[in-house]
Amino acid sequence: MVNEELKYRILQNFGFAPTADQLHAVEVFARFMTDRDEHAVMILRGSAGTGKTSLAGAIVRTMQELRQKVTLLAPTGRAAKVFSLNANQPAATIHRSIYREKAFTGLDGKFNLNVNLFHDRLFMVDEASMISLSSNNSTFGSGCLLDDLIQYVYNDHNCRMLLVGDKAQLPPVGEEESPALRADVLRAYGLTVYECDLNEVLRQSQDSGILYNATVIRQMITHDEVTQLP
């Protein structure tokens, strides 16, 4: 019953007739949110134009209607600003939210992982393809952003996370793929993973040369194929 009500409200807030991919994503999200496992995580993957941003906005509006607590995060200030505008709710950078500065000791300032004091909260992270698994910045926490983000969110107080991103975007430096969008990587943290992909591109007309080439390149990346561009 709760599952069906959640799906209905998201689709009402979506405002468009959903594609099969979008409808499946709503169904997966409803199962994810009603799972009693406190270590559930969801990955929503989709390229530009698939309605990923619109769906994320509908989810935020639905959570607000249901008086469910949502925190919006993104890896960079620019991404956080765009996410905030699209969702009509304040968003912050991951670093600003999960780290706190240690006592000032000169130019080599260090930041410790903060304590997540929230309860019963959904953390939505946009542009998750930019989140690194490599330990390449010891200034912040453990130096591994994905490790720290997961440790921060999953505080045994019924917080969970939705990671949103495009797997065809360039991965973080030193990574072959975007680790935060990979189910196998997240399962290695002991998380129960829900995942879905939005593949149907809607935003531009089907005869657009830019759209065609972007779609072909995404398919090449996804399927590791060589395709002739016009």
C-alpha positions in Angstrom: 0.0 0.0 0.0 2.8 2.4 0.9 4.7 1.3 -2.1 1.8 2.1 -4.5 1.1 5.4 -2.8 4.7 6.5 -3.2 4.7 5.5 -6.9 1.5 7.4 -7.5 2.7 10.6 -5.9 6.0 10.6 -7.8 4.2 10.1 -11.1 1.8 12.9 -10.2 4.8 15.2 -9.5 6.6 14.1 -12.6 4.1 15.9 -14.8 4.8 13.9 -18.0 3.8 10.5 -19.3 6.7 8.3 -18.2 8.7 6.1 -20.5 9.1 2.5 -19.7 12.5 3.2 -18.2 11.2 6.0 -16.1 8.3 4.0 -14.8 10.7 1.2 -13.9 12.9 3.6 -12.1 9.9 4.9 -10.0 9.0 1.3 -9.1 12.6 0.6 -8.1 12.7 3.7 -6.0 9.5 2.8 -4.2 10.9 -0.6 -3.3 14.2 1.0 -2.2 12.4 3.4 0.1 10.1 0.8 1.7 12.9 -1.7 2.2 13.4 -2.1 6.0 17.1 -2.8 5.4 18.9 0.3 6.8 21.8 -0.4 4.5 19.9 0.0 1.2 21.3 2.2 -1.5 20.0 3.1 -5.0 21.8 4.0 -8.2 19.9 5.9 -10.9 22.0 6.0 -14.1 21.1 8.0 -17.2 22.6 10.2 -19.9 21.6 13.7 -20.7 18.1 14.0 -22.0 16.7 10.8 -20.5 14.6 12.6 -17.9 17.0 11.8 -15.0 16.9 15.4 -13.7 13.1 15.7 -14.0 12.6 12.4 -12.2 15.0 13.4 -9.4 13.0 16.6 -9.0 9.7 14.7 -8.8 11.2 12.5 -6.1 12.3 15.5 -4.1 8.8 17.1 -4.4 7.2 13.9 -3.3 9.4 13.5 -0.3 8.6 17.1 0.7 4.9 16.4 0.4 5.2 13.3 2.6 7.3 15.3 5.0 10.2 13.0 4.5 13.6 14.6 5.1 15.9 14.9 2.1 19.4 16.3 1.8 20.8 17.2 -1.7 24.5 16.8 -2.3 26.8 17.1 -5.3 30.6 16.8 -5.7 31.2 20.4 -6.8 29.7 23.8 -6.1 28.5 24.3 -9.6 26.8 20.9 -9.6 25.2 21.6 -6.3 23.8 24.9 -7.6 22.3 23.3 -10.7 20.9 20.5 -8.6 19.3 23.0 -6.2 17.7 24.9 -9.1 16.3 21.8 -10.7 15.0 20.4 -7.4 13.8 23.7 -5.9 15.6 22.9 -2.6 19.0 23.9 -1.3 21.9 21.6 -2.1 25.4 21.6 -0.8 28.7 20.1 -1.8 29.6 16.7 -0.4 32.8 18.1 1.2 31.0 20.9 3.0 28.4 18.5 4.4 30.5 15.5 5.5 33.8 17.1 6.7 34.7 19.4 9.5 38.0 21.3 9.9 40.4 20.3 12.6 42.0 22.8 14.8 44.0 25.2 12.5 47.7 24.2 12.4 49.0 26.3 9.6 48.8 25.9 5.8 48.3 22.2 6.0 44.8 22.2 7.3 43.1 18.9 7.7 39.4 18.0 7.6 37.9 15.1 9.7 34.8 13.2 8.7 31.8 14.7 10.4 29.3 12.8 12.5 25.9 12.3 10.8 23.4 13.4 13.4 20.4 13.0 11.1 17.8 10.3 11.5 15.4 8.8 8.8 16.8 10.9 6.0 17.3 10.4 2.3 20.6 11.7 0.9 20.4 12.4 -2.9 23.7 12.8 -4.6 23.8 14.2 -8.1 26.7 13.9 -10.6 27.8 10.8 -8.6 30.1 9.8 -11.5 32.6 12.3 -10.2 33.0 10.5 -6.8 36.4 8.8 -6.5 37.4 5.6 -4.8 41.1 6.4 -5.0 42.9 7.6 -1.9 44.4 10.7 -3.5 43.5 13.5 -1.1 44.6 13.0 2.5 43.5 16.5 3.4 39.9 15.3 3.6 39.0 12.3 5.9 40.5 9.0 4.8 41.4 10.5 1.4 38.7 8.3 -0.3 35.5 10.3 -0.9 33.3 7.3 -1.6 34.5 5.5 1.6 33.8 8.6 3.6 30.4 9.4 2.1 29.2 5.9 2.8 30.5 5.9 6.3 28.9 9.3 6.9 25.4 8.4 5.5 25.0 4.9 7.0 25.0 5.8 10.7 22.5 3.2 11.9 19.7 5.8 12.2 17.8 4.8 9.1 19.5 7.1 6.6 20.0 5.9 3.0 21.4 7.3 -0.2 20.3 7.7 -3.9 23.2 8.1 -6.3 22.3 9.8 -9.6 24.7 10.1 -12.5 25.8 9.3 -16.1 28.1 6.3 -16.4 29.2 7.6 -19.9 30.8 10.7 -18.3 34.5 10.8 -17.7 35.3 8.9 -14.5 37.3 10.4 -11.7 41.1 10.7 -12.3 42.8 7.4 -11.9 39.6 5.3 -12.3 38.5 3.4 -15.4 34.8 3.6 -14.4 32.8 5.7 -12.0 32.8 3.5 -8.8 29.8 5.2 -7.2 27.6 4.1 -10.1 28.7 0.4 -9.9 26.6 -2.0 -8.0 29.5 -4.4 -7.3 31.5 -1.6 -5.7 28.7 -0.6 -3.4 27.9 -4.3 -2.5 31.5 -4.6 -1.3 30.6 -2.1 1.4 27.8 -4.4 2.6 25.0 -2.4 1.1 21.9 -3.8 -0.5 21.8 -2.2 -4.0 18.9 -1.2 -6.0 19.7 0.1 -9.5 18.1 1.2 -12.8 19.1 2.8 -16.1 17.3 5.5 -18.1 18.3 4.9 -21.8 15.6 6.5 -23.9 16.7 10.1 -24.9 13.8 12.5 -25.0 15.1 16.1 -24.7 16.1 16.7 -28.4 14.4 15.8 -31.6 15.4 12.4 -33.0 16.9 14.0 -36.2 19.4 16.0 -34.2 22.9 15.3 -35.4 24.3 16.2 -32.0 21.9 13.9 -30.3 22.7 11.1 -32.7 26.4 11.4 -32.1 26.0 11.7 -28.4 23.8 8.6 -28.3 26.2 6.6 -30.5 29.2 7.6 -28.3 27.3 6.6 -25.1 26.5 3.2 -26.7 30.1 2.7 -27.7 31.2 3.4 -24.1 28.5 1.1 -22.7 29.0 -1.8 -25.1 32.7 -1.3 -25.8 32.1 -1.1 -29.5 33.6 0.8 -32.4 30.9 2.7 -34.5 31.4 5.0 -37.5 30.2 8.5 -36.8 28.8 10.6 -39.7 
